[in-house]
């Protein structure tokens, strides 16, 4: 298992916009997600719901504010 790699906000935005990465806001609480989500991000609960059907080659970027 690889160690997580930190990337810049600019790189995260570029990867999300081009579709090569999925941006996940790492909050379970709906209010925290709504207060801190970035454009294009999905909630952690949505990520968990999609996990079984997600492609294994897509990069996943987790963040918290």
N, C-alpha and C positions, 0 to 999 in steps of 0.2 A: 504494500500500500504506500502510495506516495504521500509526502508531506504537503499540506496546503501551501500554495504560493500566493503571496500578496501581490496584487496588481493595482495600478493607479485607477482612480475614478474615470479618467479619460479612456483608458484601455477597456474597462468594464463597459462603458457606454458604447464604444465602437463595436465590441464583440456582440453586445445585445442587439444593437441596431442592424448589424449585418446578419443576425440570426445564427451565429456560430456558438452562442452561449445563452443559457437561461439564467436570468437574474432572480434570485430568491431573497426576499426579506426574511431574516431569521427570527421573526417574532411569532409566537403562537397567539398572542393576544390581539384580537381584531382592532381594538382601539390604538394599540401601539403600531400595528401595521398601517392603519389609515393615517396616523400622524407622521410616519417615517418612511413610507414607501416611495421609491423612485419610479420615474416613468418606465413602464415596461416590466416592472417587477411583479412577481406573484407572491402570495402569502405562503408561509411555511406549510400551513394546512393544505393548500392547493397542491403544493409540491408533493407532499406525502400521498395525496389522493391519486396523483398522476404517476407516481414512481414506477409502478409495475409496467406501465405502457410507454415509458420514455425510452428514446433511443440511447444505447449505451455509449455512443461516440460523441454525444453532445456535452460540451463543457458546462459546468454548473458553477455559478458565482453566487456565493452567500455573502450577505452583508448585514450589519446591524448599525444603527445610528447611535 
